[in-house]
Structure formats: structure tokens, C-alpha cells
Amino acid sequence: MIRTLFETPSAYRPSDAEIAAPVPPVQAVLFDFSNTLFQMIDLEAWLRRVGSAADRLAVLDEPGAVAGISDQLRAAFRLPFVVALQEGRDLSSAQHRRAMWGWWEQVDFLRGAEEAAYRELTAPDAWVPYPDTEPVLRALHQRGLRVGIVSDFAWDLRIHLAHHGLDALIDTCVISYEQGREKPDPQLFLKACADLGADPRATLMVGDNPVRDGGAAACGLRTYILPAEHRTGERGLTDVQRLVV
């Protein structure tokens, strides 16, 4: 095995022959889910769903109500004990519920309506694909590439794929709450590659978090990190098609 002075941290060991050979072409693509393929409905739409379910809809029609709730949510999310609750929240559904309850209890509009709020957070139509999600997934599928999702998520995101008719375009989903691990744990990326029958060195990971999604690079995958910004239009996924030529 070739050694160098400055070793690159990695969870894989390619052979000397693989190191010397050309980099293999991409045969499979993994995607993050939240803020990469899908995004949650906007805050006001979610609050109105919660308000309707909890008989609090009239509150939202008061001047400045939505902005005020938004400010409370942001302030509450910075509270030290709320921050602590978010650690490892996607490792299980129970941990995620505790994290959300601890946050929402600090917000006047949501206090006492946590169950309704959680139902509306996890509803099949509460998460929507970006405009370029389906075209890119379909193009990759038609080119014969295997496609998977690796996501830190606390419930079965497949319900959102199915709701929007995209489940047939995804070959595997590796979800943190099912595995008891969160990204950048290498086992999540390696399991997805194994599910797809793909060599990690011939696999591309696409996400929006350089630490969590970029961790795939330590497993031998190539990574493409999207800007971490809120998008109302296309996400920029068409660039992925140029990376798999």
C-alpha cells in the first residue's frame, strides 16, 4: 500500500492498482432528501394547517401574526436546552418528537397543539419536490443509473416520494432513523452503495451540507454540494447530469 506524508482520512482503502487507474465513471447517484430533492411547504401554509387542525386559524389572520410566530420559533430554537434536544434527533422517531415538542412548547401558537403540528409536519403532502427533481431523477433512471437516497430523517420519507409519484425512480432509501446512525457516518453511504450494487468509487453523492453529505468523500464517493440556500425555483440539480457523463 502506498503511503504519503499527509494521509487523507478515509473509511476505505483502494488498492494500488485502483489508485493508479483512471477514476471510474459514475454508475450510481445518491441524494440527500431535505433541501436537496424535497423541501417542506412554507411556514405560513404549515401554520394554517396546524391552525385549522387545532381550531386556532383565526389567530393567524391578526396583523403580523405569522411574522410574530416566525420570530418566536427562531428565538426558541436558539435556547440552550432546545439546541441540546436537537442533538441526534434523527436517530429515532421518539427522539425527533421530543426535540420538536421541546421547541414548540416555547411558542405561544403551537403550545398545546404539538400533536397536530407533528401530524402536519409528517403528512405526505407536507414535503414537495423542487421543479427540477423529477426531470433529473427520470433522466438518470432512463440512462440506466442506479439512484438512492441517504437522509437524516425521523420518519419514512418514502410516503412523500409515493405521494408525488417518484418512488419508482428511487432504487433504495437509507434513512437515519431506520439505521440508528446519522450522516456523516460512513456506514450509511456504504449501505446505500451495497443496496445498489455499486462501487463507492463509481458513486456520486449530492447534498447541501458539506459536513454531513460531504462525509461521503471519506468512503470513496465523489460529492457534489449544492448551495445551502432556500429555493423557491429549481434547486440546480441539472448540474448532476453533467457529472455523470
C-alpha positions, 0 to 999 in steps of 0.5 A, spaced: 500 500 500 502 506 498 503 511 503 504 519 503 506 524 508 499 527 509 494 521 509 487 523 507 482 520 512 478 515 509 473 509 511 476 505 505 482 503 502 483 502 494 488 498 492 494 500 488 492 498 482 485 502 483 489 508 485 493 508 479 487 507 474 483 512 471 477 514 476 471 510 474 465 513 471 459 514 475 454 508 475 450 510 481 447 517 484 445 518 491 441 524 494 440 527 500 432 528 501 431 535 505 433 541 501 436 537 496 430 533 492 424 535 497 423 541 501 417 542 506 411 547 504 412 554 507 411 556 514 405 560 513 401 554 509 404 549 515 401 554 520 394 554 517 394 547 517 396 546 524 391 552 525 385 549 522 387 542 525 387 545 532 381 550 531 386 556 532 386 559 524 383 565 526 389 567 530 393 567 524 389 572 520 391 578 526 396 583 523 403 580 523 401 574 526 405 569 522 411 574 522 410 574 530 410 566 530 416 566 525 420 570 530 418 566 536 420 559 533 427 562 531 428 565 538 426 558 541 430 554 537 436 558 539 435 556 547 440 552 550 436 546 552 432 546 545 439 546 541 441 540 546 434 536 544 436 537 537 442 533 538 441 526 534 434 527 533 434 523 527 436 517 530 429 515 532 422 517 531 421 518 539 427 522 539 425 527 533 418 528 537 421 530 543 426 535 540 420 538 536 415 538 542 421 541 546 421 547 541 414 548 540 412 548 547 416 555 547 411 558 542 405 561 544 401 558 537 403 551 537 403 550 545 398 545 546 397 543 539 404 539 538 400 533 536 397 536 530 403 540 528 407 533 528 401 530 524 402 536 519 409 536 519 409 528 517 403 528 512 405 526 505 403 532 502 407 536 507 414 535 503 414 537 495 419 536 490 423 542 487 421 543 479 427 540 477 427 533 481 423 529 477 426 531 470 433 529 473 431 523 477 427 520 470 433 522 466 438 518 470 433 512 471 432 512 463 440 512 462 440 506 466 443 509 473 442 506 479 439 512 484 438 512 492 437 516 497 441 517 504 437 522 509 437 524 516 430 523 517 425 521 523 420 518 519 419 514 512 420 519 507 418 514 502 410 516 503 412 523 500 416 520 494 409 515 493 405 521 494 408 525 488 409 519 484 417 518 484 418 512 488 419 508 482 425 512 480 428 511 487 432 504 487 433 504 495 432 509 501 437 509 507 434 513 512 437 515 519 432 513 523 431 506 520 439 505 521 440 508 528 446 512 525 446 519 522 450 522 516 456 523 516 457 516 518 460 512 513 456 506 514 450 509 511 453 511 504 456 504 504 449 501 505 446 505 500 452 503 495 451 495 497 443 496 496 445 498 489 450 494 487 455 499 486 462 501 487 463 507 492 468 509 487 463 509 481 458 513 486 456 520 486 453 523 492 449 530 492 447 534 498 447 541 501 451 540 507 458 539 506 459 536 513 454 531 513 453 529 505 460 531 504 462 525 509 461 521 503 468 523 500 471 519 506 468 512 503 470 513 496 464 517 493 465 523 489 460 529 492 457 534 489 454 540 494 449 544 492 448 551 495 445 551 502 440 556 500 432 556 500 429 555 493 423 557 491 425 555 483 429 549 481 434 547 486 440 546 480 440 539 480 441 539 472 448 540 474 448 532 476 447 530 469 453 533 467 457 529 472 455 523 470 457 523 463 
